[in-house]
Amino acid sequence: METFGQALRRLRALAGLSQPQLARQAHISQSSLSRYESDRQTIDVSMARRLDELLGSDEELTTLAAPASGLLTPDDQQRLARGLEQPYRIDAATVTALADMLAAQRRLDDALGPEPLIPAVMSQVDTVLGLMRQASGRHQHSLAEVGAEYVQFAGWLHAETRRDRDAVRLLSEAEEVADEIGNGILAAQAANFKSYLARQQGNSRGVVRWFLAEHHTPGAHIAQRVGAAAQAAQGYAELGQPDYALRLLDTAGELIDAAAREEPPRTAYWLTPIFHRLNIGLAHLALADHTTASDHLSTGLDGLPPDQRTGEWTVEYREALDRAEQHR
């Protein structure tokens, strides 16, 4: 996994530019460019985007800069570099830096969409899995948790872009790692992403199967169980089994107040009561209850945090709201 500075040096060399030449084109000092390349100065996203344009690097630098902005200090970046060189000496701060980078990339997916993130994330998956194989000591378990989440996130990005075969492979691998370390939340979330993919494929039985698997996974967070029940209800409604769908909606309703009193899991930060309204809306739409569906979907979309409102994953809900309102 390259740091921002390492990637910038590589891309500049590939473009055949010296530091002074690139600095002039970017309208910055050579000393600033030198600090960026040595990871001694954090770069803002707008400048990283400008360098991407000059170097023709397809948002690679933007992707690396955005997670680091405000999260990965130069010390963090140096710690990560040392971890790559000495995996047997992984410490808690290195694991935390990896987790912070992943959390920021999840947020970046909401803003930029999945496509520009996939190359960098896949490179980081390879790096983290390599560290997991070599690391030892008391931080090995926490590193494995970050690794499972990284693989899971990569699977989600591939599901979003409908690289279905790769998505299933990555999500299955994430499930295996989560089971090995006994993390029910990560195992349940991998099943959730498989369910999402089944929904995009129009596979209602797969929707029911995988969301029920998420709902019943030992160790799943209550917020996960709420969302899984609502989305399995949609699958049953599409299969023409409204009684099962209504029972699951009742289950979701019984759990949602208790879930609202707990913070959602860090690895599924979006599972708020407002977000659950979206999936309850999908279930009511499948039941042809268009008025209730419209109310839930519009409330859910209006209540999303600003950084999530333009995410590619929201398109499904916006299209569902349009269908519901057409039939009210």
C-alpha positions in Angstrom: 0.0 0.0 0.0 1.6 3.2 -1.1 1.5 6.4 0.9 0.4 9.6 -0.9 4.0 10.7 -1.3 5.2 7.4 -2.8 2.3 7.5 -5.3 3.0 11.1 -6.3 6.7 10.4 -6.9 5.9 7.3 -9.0 3.3 9.2 -11.1 5.5 12.2 -11.6 8.3 9.9 -12.8 6.0 8.1 -15.2 5.0 11.5 -16.6 8.6 12.3 -17.2 8.5 15.5 -15.1 11.0 16.9 -12.6 9.9 18.4 -9.3 10.4 22.0 -10.5 8.4 21.3 -13.7 5.4 19.8 -11.9 5.5 22.5 -9.2 5.3 25.2 -11.9 2.4 23.5 -13.6 0.6 23.1 -10.3 1.3 26.7 -9.2 3.0 25.6 -6.0 6.5 25.9 -4.7 9.0 23.1 -5.2 9.5 22.9 -1.5 5.8 22.2 -1.0 5.9 19.5 -3.6 8.9 18.0 -2.0 7.1 17.9 1.4 4.1 16.2 -0.3 6.4 13.6 -1.9 8.1 12.8 1.4 4.8 12.7 3.3 5.9 15.5 5.6 2.9 17.7 4.7 -0.8 16.7 4.5 -2.3 17.7 1.1 -5.8 19.0 0.7 -8.1 17.2 -1.7 -8.4 20.0 -4.2 -4.7 20.1 -4.7 -4.6 16.3 -5.0 -7.3 16.5 -7.7 -5.2 19.2 -9.5 -2.2 16.9 -9.5 -4.3 14.0 -10.8 -5.4 16.2 -13.7 -1.8 17.2 -14.5 -0.5 13.7 -14.2 -3.4 11.9 -15.9 -3.8 9.6 -12.9 -7.5 9.0 -12.9 -8.2 10.3 -9.3 -5.6 8.0 -7.8 -4.1 10.8 -5.8 -7.5 12.2 -4.8 -8.4 8.8 -3.4 -5.3 8.6 -1.4 -5.5 12.2 -0.2 -9.1 12.2 0.9 -8.8 9.5 3.5 -5.7 11.1 4.9 -7.2 14.6 5.1 -7.8 15.3 8.8 -7.3 11.7 9.7 -3.9 10.4 8.8 -1.1 12.7 10.2 2.4 12.5 8.9 3.2 10.3 12.0 0.4 8.0 11.0 1.7 7.7 7.5 5.2 7.0 8.7 3.9 4.4 11.2 2.1 2.6 8.3 5.2 2.6 6.3 7.2 1.1 9.2 4.4 -1.5 9.6 4.8 -2.6 6.0 8.5 -3.0 6.5 8.3 -4.7 9.9 5.0 -6.6 10.0 6.1 -8.6 13.1 6.1 -5.3 15.1 2.6 -4.1 14.3 1.4 -1.9 17.2 -2.0 -0.6 18.2 -1.4 2.8 16.6 -0.7 1.2 13.2 -4.0 -0.8 13.4 -5.8 2.3 14.4 -4.4 4.2 11.4 -5.5 1.5 9.0 -9.0 1.5 10.5 -9.1 5.3 10.2 -8.1 5.1 6.6 -10.8 2.5 5.9 -13.5 4.5 7.7 -12.6 7.6 5.6 -12.8 5.6 2.4 -16.2 4.4 3.3 -17.3 8.0 3.7 -15.6 8.8 0.4 -17.7 6.1 -1.3 -20.7 8.2 -0.3 -19.3 11.3 -1.9 -17.4 10.0 -5.0 -19.0 6.7 -5.7 -17.2 3.3 -5.9 -15.4 3.4 -9.2 -12.4 5.7 -8.4 -11.9 3.9 -5.1 -11.6 0.3 -6.3 -7.9 0.3 -7.4 -6.6 1.8 -4.2 -8.8 -0.3 -2.0 -7.8 -3.5 -3.7 -4.2 -2.6 -3.3 -4.8 -2.0 0.4 -6.7 -5.2 0.8 -3.6 -7.1 -0.5 -1.4 -5.2 1.9 -3.6 -5.8 4.9 -4.1 -9.5 4.2 -0.3 -9.8 3.8 0.2 -8.1 7.1 -2.3 -10.5 8.7 -0.4 -13.5 7.4 2.9 -12.2 8.9 1.9 -10.3 12.0 1.9 -11.9 15.5 1.4 -10.7 19.0 -1.4 -9.1 20.9 -2.5 -6.8 18.1 -3.0 -9.7 15.6 -6.8 -10.0 16.4 -7.5 -6.3 16.0 -5.6 -6.3 12.7 -7.7 -9.3 11.5 -10.8 -7.3 12.3 -9.6 -4.5 10.1 -8.6 -7.0 7.4 -12.1 -8.6 7.4 -13.7 -5.2 7.1 -11.3 -4.1 4.3 -12.2 -7.3 2.3 -15.9 -6.7 3.0 -15.7 -3.1 1.8 -13.9 -4.2 -1.4 -16.8 -6.6 -1.9 -19.3 -3.8 -1.5 -17.6 -1.6 -4.0 -17.7 -4.5 -6.5 -21.3 -5.1 -5.8 -22.1 -1.4 -6.3 -20.4 -1.5 -9.8 -22.1 -4.9 -10.6 -18.9 -6.8 -10.8 -21.0 -9.6 -9.3 -18.6 -12.6 -9.5 -15.8 -10.6 -7.8 -18.2 -9.2 -5.2 -19.4 -12.6 -4.1 -15.8 -13.9 -3.9 -14.7 -11.0 -1.8 -17.7 -11.1 0.5 -17.4 -14.9 1.0 -13.8 -14.3 2.0 -14.8 -11.5 4.4 -17.4 -13.9 6.0 -14.7 -16.5 6.5 -12.3 -14.1 8.2 -15.1 -12.7 10.3 -16.1 -16.2 11.5 -12.4 -17.1 12.2 -12.1 -14.2 14.6 -15.7 -14.5 16.0 -17.0 -11.1 14.8 -20.7 -11.4 14.3 -21.2 -7.8 13.2 -18.7 -8.2 10.3 -20.1 -11.6 9.4 -23.7 -10.2 9.3 -22.6 -7.2 7.2 -21.1 -9.5 4.6 -24.4 -11.3 4.4 -26.1 -8.0 4.0 -24.0 -7.0 1.1 -24.7 -10.4 -0.6 -28.4 -9.6 -0.1 -28.0 -6.2 -1.7 -26.4 -7.8 -4.7 -29.2 -10.4 -4.9 -31.7 -7.4 -5.0 -29.9 -5.8 -7.8 -30.0 -9.1 -9.7 -33.8 -9.3 -9.1 -33.3 -12.5 -7.1 -36.0 -12.3 -4.5 -35.2 -15.7 -3.0 -31.6 -14.7 -2.6 -32.8 -11.4 -0.9 -34.8 -13.4 1.6 -32.1 -16.0 2.2 -29.2 -13.6 2.8 -31.1 -11.0 4.8 -32.5 -13.7 7.1 -28.9 -15.0 7.4 -27.9 -11.5 8.5 -30.8 -11.2 10.9 -30.0 -14.5 12.6 -26.2 -14.3 12.7 -25.0 -14.7 16.3 -23.5 -11.5 17.4 -25.2 -9.3 14.9 -26.0 -5.7 16.1 -29.6 -4.9 16.8 -29.5 -2.2 14.1 -28.4 -4.8 11.6 -31.3 -7.1 12.6 -33.8 -4.2 12.1 -32.6 -3.6 8.6 -32.3 -7.2 7.7 -35.9 -7.9 8.8 -37.3 -5.0 6.8 -35.4 -6.1 3.6 -36.3 -9.7 4.0 -39.9 -8.5 4.1 -39.4 -6.9 0.7 -38.2 -10.2 -0.7 -41.2 -12.1 0.7 -43.6 -9.5 -0.7 -42.0 -9.8 -4.1 -42.4 -13.6 -3.9 -46.2 -13.1 -3.3 -46.0 -14.1 0.4 -47.4 -10.9 2.2 -48.1 -12.6 5.5 -44.4 -13.4 6.0 -43.6 -9.9 4.8 -45.9 -8.3 7.4 -44.6 -10.4 10.2 -41.0 -9.3 9.4 -42.1 -5.7 9.3 -43.7 -6.2 12.7 -40.3 -7.6 13.9 -38.5 -4.6 12.5 -40.9 -2.3 14.2 -40.5 -4.0 17.5 -36.7 -3.7 17.4 -36.3 -0.2 15.9 -36.9 1.7 19.2 -34.4 -0.3 21.0 -31.9 0.0 18.1 -32.4 3.8 18.2 -31.0 3.9 21.8 -27.7 2.4 20.7 -25.1 3.8 18.4 -24.9 1.8 15.1 -21.7 -0.3 14.8 -18.7 1.6 13.5 -18.5 -0.7 10.5 -22.1 0.1 9.6 -22.4 3.7 10.7 -25.3 4.4 8.3 -27.8 2.1 10.2 -29.7 4.9 11.8 -33.5 5.0 12.4 -33.7 7.4 9.4 -31.9 4.9 7.1 -34.2 2.1 8.2 -37.1 4.1 6.9 -35.7 3.6 3.4 -35.8 -0.2 3.6 -39.2 -0.2 5.3 -40.4 1.9 2.4 -39.1 -0.6 -0.1 -41.0 -3.4 1.7 -44.3 -1.4 1.6 -43.7 -0.6 -2.1 -43.4 -4.3 -2.8 -46.7 -4.8 -0.9 -48.3 -2.2 -3.1 -48.9 0.1 -0.1 -47.8 3.1 -2.1 -48.8 5.8 0.4 -47.0 4.3 3.3 -44.0 3.5 1.0 -43.8 7.1 -0.2 -43.9 8.5 3.4 -41.1 6.2 4.5 -38.9 6.8 1.5 -39.3 10.5 1.3 -38.6 10.9 5.1 -35.6 8.6 4.8 -34.1 10.4 1.8 -34.7 13.9 3.3 -33.2 12.8 6.6 -29.9 11.5 5.2 -26.7 13.3 6.3 -25.5 15.7 3.5 -22.5 13.6 2.7 -24.7 10.6 2.0 -27.4 12.2 -0.1 -25.5 11.9 -3.4 -24.2 8.4 -2.9 -24.8 6.1 -5.8 -26.6 3.7 -3.5 -29.4 6.3 -3.0 -30.5 6.0 -6.6 -32.4 2.8 -5.9 -34.4 4.6 -3.2 -35.1 7.6 -5.3 -36.4 5.5 -8.1 -38.6 3.6 -5.6 -40.0 6.9 -4.3 -40.9 7.9 -7.9 -42.8 4.7 -8.4 -44.6 5.0 -5.1 -45.7 8.6 -5.8 -46.9 7.7 -9.3 -49.3 5.1 -7.8 -50.5 7.1 -4.7 
